[in-house]
Amino acid sequence: MPPSPRPTGLHHGDLRNALLAAALELVAERGTQGFTLAETSRRAGVSVAAPYKHFADKDALLAELARTGYERQHDLFQAAMAAESDPVEQLAAFAGAYVAFAAENKALFEITFGAGLEKQRYPALAEAGDRVLALLRGPAARLGPETDDLIHTIGAAAHGFAAFLAEGIFGEPTSALAATQRRARDAARKLALAR
């Protein structure tokens, strides 16, 4: 009897991306705590041993998704900040873009900030996160010393607005997105101008 074909018809070269897509789908449905490599394999239509061809373990797969999340953030934040020349407005643009990223990429946002990954174990992840921070250091440095303190304060405020939006504190998340972005930008301005 001939072996049965894989249910998805995947070719071996597609395995890595198929696993990443399946994992992201699972996290979107169940959160990072409900994600397993076995279920990811099933969804990708491959054996439970298949993920180990590309990822050492569950955290390694999540770290790759988190790296992707940082890369998307970098591109989004860079575009938003490039539209402004004033450093205060650049940091405000970052805060608004942060809220938008969290709302529009819920699973990636949860993986990036809620999976409990140790960045020192994943150099590519740490590097991607550092690239995001580097975007903010320029405008923050133009406003005075202690740039990391300002970046962390504005980042924490933006993260809080994003979390409150996701929790429905500001109303239905989709309809409250634009107003929440405005609030995050306003908070970032106040924090930057208070320096």
C-alpha positions, 0 to 999 in steps of 0.5 A: 500500500503506497504512503498517503500524501500529506493532507496539506500537500506541502512540499518539504521546502514549505515546512518552516513557513507552514509551521510558523503560520500554523503556530501564529494561527494557534496563538491567535485562537488560544494564546501562547499558553494554549500553543503546542508543537503537536497541535502546530504539526497537526495543523500544518499537516506534518508529523509531530517530529517535523518541527524539530527539523527547523526549531529546537523546541516550542520556545525557538518557534515562538522566538522566530515569530517574536523576531518577525513581530519586532521586524514588523514593528520596526517597519511600522514605527519607522514609517510613522516616525519618518512622517515627522521631523520634530523629536517630540512628534516622532515619539508621539507617532511611535506611540500611536503606531505601537497601539495600532500594531498591537490592535492589528497584530494581536497574536504577534503582539502577544508572542513578542511581549507575553510568551516569556522568551529569554532574549539572551537565548535567541540572538536574532530576537535580541537584535531585532528588539534592539533595532526597534529601540535604536529607532527611538534613541535618535529622537529621545537623545535630541530631547536630552540625557537619559534617553533610555528612561524616556524611551521606556516611559513612553513605551510603557505608556503606549503598551498600557494604552494597547493593553487597555484597548485590547481589554475593551476598557476604552470601548469596542476595540475596533471602533476605539482604535483611532481615539486610543492612538490619539490618547497614546500620542498625547501621552507621549507628547506630555512625557517628552515635553516634561523632560 
